[in-house]
Amino acid sequence: MAARHQFQSLRISLLTFSSRYSVDDDPRGAEVTAVLREAGHRIVEVQVGFGGEESMRKLLSALLTGPADVVIGIGGTGVMDPMPEAARPLIDREVPGFAQMFQALSLRDVGSSGMLSRALAGMAGDKLLFLIPGSSGGCRLALQALVLPQLDCTTEHCSLAGLLPVVAGEAS
């Protein structure tokens, strides 16, 4: 039987896509920060940004070259929003099941409107990148049902966190 990993606290950066909020009054960023800290992770940077595809790609790229193991984008995943297009060129390996599972889970909460979400996850170099909806319900659903379990290397049968150097290095 293979040795199991122990929980590893990860360094996480957050980027909220919003024209209405700042870092100081962003309700979704505060909610995500609290949930991640409660789960044992460390928030190393929080930003709020708004703009088109190129400006958002620059913000994501800067966070992906920073100290975080994981970057989570909150909001900007709707049909007319730029975050998926901003993120895709930065992703080396996309995890298509993340979006599919989120849409399937959304069906029970918002019906067919769930198909409009463009949640996204993937590996960007040696870091994880997640884009989750900015709505309160969608954000909470993505975080609790999908992101948190994948940030925990003890998740059976495997997790994305297990692919991170900070976690994989412990296995040797």
N, C-alpha and C positions, 0 to 999 in steps of 0.2 A: 504494500500500500504506500502511495506517495505521501511525503510529508506535507501537512497543510500549512498554509501561510498563517501568520498572526496578523491581526488588524494593523494597518499602517496608516497613520495620520498623513493626509496629503495636503500639499500647498495648493490653494485654489485662488484664481483671479476671476472676478466677475465683471461683465460688461452689460449694462442695461441699455437697450435701444429705446430712447425716449426724447421727445422734444419738450415734455412737460416737467420733468423732474431733474433734480441735481443729486449728487451723491448724498447730500444731507437729508433729502426728503423723499427718496425713492422707496415706496412701500414694498415693491417686489424684491428689490435688492436687499432690503432689511430682513424680509421674510426668509429669503434664500440663505443669507448670511447666518441667521439664527439656526435654521435647520441643519446647515452644514457644520456649524460649530457644535451643536448638540450631538451630532453624529461622530464628533471627534476630529474633524478636519480643521485646518488653519486657513483663514482668509488672508492672503498676502497683498491683494490689491483690489480696489473697487473703483469702477469708472462708469460714467453715464455719457453716452454719445448719441448723436443723431446726424444723419446725413445719407448720402448716396452710397452706392456700392464701393467705390474707391476709398472714400473716407472711412467707412466702416472696416474695410479690409486692412487699412493702415492701423487702426486701433486694435483689431484682433491680432495682427502680426506682431505688434509691439508687446502685447500681453503674452503671446506664444514664445517670444524670445526672452521673456522675463523669468523670474524665479519660480513661477508656478509649475506644478505637475499637471494641472488641469485648468482649462479655461471654460467658463460657462457663460454663454450669451443668453440674456433674458430679453425676450421680445424681438420684434422685427422678423418674425417667421410667417407672417400672413402672406397671402397670395401676392399682394402688391408691395411687400416689404423687401429690402435688399440683403438681409443677413445671409440667407443660404448662398446667394451668388457671391457675396463678399467672402464667405468662408471656404467655398469649394476649392479654389485654387491653392489654399493653404493646407488642405487635407491630402495626405498621402494614401490613406486607406479609409474609405467611408464604411460605416456600419449601417447598411440600409435597413436592417431589422429594427433599429431604434425608431425610425420614422414610422415603419409599418406597425410596430407594437403600440406606439403612442396613438396612432390613428384608430387602431382597434379598441384600445382602452377608452378613447374619447367618445366612441360611438354610444356608449351607455349614458354618458353625461350630457353630450350636446348633439346627439343624433348625427345626421349626415353632415353637419357643419364641421365635424371632426376631420373630414377629408381635406379641408382647406388649410390645415396646419402643415407647415413645412419644417417640423422639428428635424434636427440633424445631429449626427454624432460621427466621430472619426478620430483617427490618429493623425496628428500633425507633427511630423518628426517623432520625437520621443515624448510627446505630450498628448493628452486627451482634450478634445474639443467637443462641447455639447452646445447646441442651440435649442433652447426651450421656449415655449410661448410666454408672452408677457401677461396674459390674463391670469387672474388670481387662481381660478380653478385649473386651468391648463398648466400653469407653472407648478402648482402643488402636485398635480397628478404626475407630471413628468419627473419631478424631483423624487417623490416618494416611491413610485412604482418602478422607475427605470434607472435614474441617475444614481441615487444612493446605493442600491444593491450593486451597481457596476463599479462604484468607487470603493467597495469593500472586497478586498482580495480573499476574504473567507467565504464569499458567496459560492455556493455549490452550483454548478459543476465548474464554473470558471467565471472570471470577471475581466473587464477591460483593465481594471487597476493592476491585475497580474501581469500586464504587458509593460507597465512602466518600469524604467530602470531602478527607481527608488524601491520598488517592491520586488522585482525580479532579482535584484542584487542580494536580497535577504535570503532567497531560496538556495543560493549556492553555499 
